[in-house]
């Protein structure tokens, strides 16, 4: 996924960062759904939507920074961060090569895990900051700050756990692929793709049963991508 001219762009810790318009739209929709639609106090509702969007931005950006720093220090590879409608990605500027054997597999797994790990650290920081707030926050600023911390906490945890599912191209899928290639050097990628498709099929059934249609569609898209790659490699 390449940056576009209409993206909001800046540099963060030396990483070129691009935020696509669809990211803002989906962040606003997710926050509005979480707030159960528009309430009677329109100004407060609008403020909460913007605060919720900021929390989503913070969570996804920290997640991708975890990957970006791993690219920089593990593989000496510069990268660009792109936030899009389905989350984000750290895109290396060049091909990177990991060491063979166990150490290379560990480095590849840590590269994939570093994103969720950064999110979990952010969630812990949000918990610590939340604990110093009064039990019944009063005042608009304190209320919105409380909402920001709460939303940051849950987005960071949920996004991290979701990304650790062994479904390619999620982070867990990269971990599963690196592990399978280590144990099965000749057919490891094919094994990881089959595992990915099976996990995706199981989760699609579960998400459809509880009515999470959008999530089921995303998982179905991942499963289709995996099937295409598996077919190309197997025949």
C-alpha positions in Angstrom: 0.0 0.0 0.0 1.6 3.2 -1.2 1.2 6.7 0.2 -0.9 9.1 -1.8 -0.6 12.9 -2.4 -3.8 13.6 -0.4 -2.5 11.8 2.7 -1.7 13.7 5.8 2.1 13.3 6.2 4.8 14.1 8.7 8.0 12.6 10.1 7.9 10.8 13.5 11.3 9.7 15.0 12.7 9.9 11.6 10.1 7.7 10.0 8.0 9.2 7.1 4.4 8.8 8.3 1.3 9.0 6.1 -2.3 8.9 7.3 -4.9 8.2 4.5 -8.3 9.8 4.6 -10.1 6.5 5.0 -8.3 6.0 8.3 -10.0 9.1 9.7 -13.4 8.0 8.4 -13.2 4.5 9.9 -11.9 5.9 13.2 -14.9 8.3 13.4 -17.3 5.4 12.6 -15.8 3.1 15.2 -16.0 5.8 17.8 -19.6 6.7 16.9 -20.7 3.1 17.1 -18.9 2.8 20.5 -20.9 5.8 21.7 -24.2 4.2 20.6 -25.0 6.9 18.1 -25.7 10.6 18.7 -26.8 11.6 22.2 -28.8 14.6 23.4 -25.6 16.7 24.1 -24.3 17.2 20.6 -21.2 19.3 21.5 -20.1 16.7 24.0 -20.8 13.9 21.5 -18.7 15.6 18.9 -15.9 16.2 21.4 -16.0 12.5 22.3 -15.8 11.4 18.7 -12.7 13.5 18.2 -11.1 12.2 21.4 -12.0 8.6 20.4 -10.4 9.2 17.0 -7.3 10.5 18.7 -7.1 7.4 20.9 -7.4 5.2 17.9 -4.7 7.2 16.1 -2.4 6.9 19.2 -2.9 3.1 19.5 -2.4 2.2 15.9 0.6 4.6 15.5 2.3 3.2 18.6 1.7 -0.3 17.2 3.4 0.6 13.9 6.2 2.4 15.6 7.0 -0.9 17.4 7.5 -2.5 13.9 9.4 0.5 12.6 12.0 0.6 15.4 12.5 -3.2 15.0 13.1 -2.7 11.3 15.6 0.1 12.1 17.6 -1.7 14.9 17.2 -5.4 14.0 17.5 -5.3 10.2 19.1 -1.8 9.7 16.3 -1.1 7.3 14.5 2.3 7.1 10.8 2.2 6.6 7.7 4.3 6.2 4.6 4.1 8.4 1.2 4.2 6.6 -2.1 4.3 8.4 -5.0 3.2 6.3 -8.7 2.2 6.7 -7.9 -1.3 7.9 -5.2 -0.3 10.4 -1.6 0.4 9.5 1.7 -1.0 8.3 5.4 -0.3 8.5 6.7 -0.6 4.9 10.5 -1.2 4.5 12.3 0.9 1.9 14.3 -2.1 0.7 14.6 -5.8 0.8 15.8 -7.0 4.2 17.5 -10.3 4.9 17.4 -12.2 8.2 20.1 -14.5 9.4 19.5 -18.2 8.7 18.6 -20.7 11.4 17.2 -20.1 14.9 18.5 -16.6 15.4 16.9 -15.4 12.2 13.6 -17.0 13.0 13.6 -15.3 16.5 14.4 -11.9 14.9 11.6 -12.4 12.4 9.1 -13.3 15.1 10.2 -10.4 17.3 9.7 -8.0 14.3 6.1 -9.2 14.1 5.5 -9.2 17.8 7.1 -5.8 18.4 3.9 -4.1 17.2 1.5 -5.8 19.6 4.1 -5.4 22.3 4.3 -1.7 21.8 0.5 -1.5 22.0 0.5 -3.5 25.3 3.0 -1.2 26.8 0.8 1.8 25.8 -2.2 0.0 27.4 -0.2 -0.4 30.6 0.7 3.3 30.6 -3.0 4.2 30.0 -3.9 2.0 33.1 -1.3 3.8 35.2 -2.5 7.2 34.2 -6.2 6.2 34.6 -5.5 5.1 38.2 -4.6 8.6 39.3 -7.9 10.0 38.1 -10.7 10.6 40.6 -13.3 7.8 40.9 -16.0 10.1 39.7 -14.4 12.6 37.3 -15.9 16.1 37.2 -15.3 18.7 34.6 -15.3 18.4 30.8 -11.5 18.2 30.5 -11.1 15.4 33.1 -14.1 13.5 31.6 -12.6 13.6 28.1 -9.1 12.7 29.4 -10.7 9.7 31.2 -12.5 8.7 28.0 -9.2 9.0 26.0 -7.3 6.8 28.4 -10.1 4.2 28.5 -10.5 4.1 24.8 -6.7 3.9 24.3 -6.5 1.0 26.7 -9.1 -1.1 25.0 -8.1 -0.3 21.4 -4.4 -1.2 22.2 -5.4 -4.5 23.8 -8.0 -5.5 21.3 -5.8 -4.5 18.3 -2.8 -6.3 19.7 -4.7 -9.5 20.4 -6.4 -9.5 17.0 -3.0 -9.0 15.3 -1.6 -12.0 17.1 -4.0 -14.4 15.4 -2.1 -16.8 13.2 -3.7 -15.5 10.1 -1.4 -14.0 7.4 -0.8 -11.1 6.8 -1.5 -10.3 10.5 1.4 -10.2 12.9 0.5 -13.6 14.2 0.5 -14.9 10.7 4.1 -13.6 10.2 5.1 -15.4 13.4 3.4 -18.6 12.3 5.2 -18.4 8.9 8.6 -17.8 10.4 8.1 -20.7 12.8 6.8 -23.1 10.1 9.7 -22.2 7.8 12.2 -22.9 10.6 10.7 -26.4 11.4 9.8 -27.2 7.8 12.3 -25.4 5.5 11.0 -26.8 2.2 7.2 -26.5 2.8 7.0 -24.2 5.7 5.2 -21.4 3.9 2.6 -23.7 2.5 2.0 -25.2 6.0 1.6 -21.7 7.5 -0.9 -20.8 4.7 -3.0 -23.9 5.5 -3.0 -23.0 9.2 -3.9 -19.4 8.4 -6.9 -20.5 6.2 -8.1 -22.9 8.9 -8.0 -20.3 11.6 -9.7 -17.8 9.4 -12.5 -20.2 8.6 -13.0 -20.9 12.3 -13.1 -17.2 13.2 -15.4 -16.4 10.3 -17.9 -18.9 11.6 -17.6 -17.4 15.1 -17.9 -13.8 14.0 -20.9 -14.5 11.8 -22.6 -16.3 14.7 -22.3 -13.2 16.9 -23.1 -10.7 14.1 -19.7 -9.1 13.5 -20.3 -9.0 9.7 -17.5 -6.5 8.9 -14.9 -8.5 10.8 -16.1 -11.7 9.1 -15.6 -10.0 5.7 -12.1 -8.9 6.6 -11.2 -12.4 7.7 -12.7 -13.8 4.5 -10.5 -11.4 2.4 -7.4 -12.6 4.3 -8.5 -16.3 3.7 -8.9 -15.6 0.0 -5.4 -14.0 -0.2 -3.9 -17.0 1.6 -5.7 -19.4 -0.8 -4.4 -17.5 -3.8 -0.8 -17.7 -2.5 -1.2 -21.4 -1.5 -2.6 -22.2 -5.0 0.3 -20.4 -6.7 2.9 -22.3 -4.6 1.2 -25.7 -4.7 0.6 -26.0 -8.4 
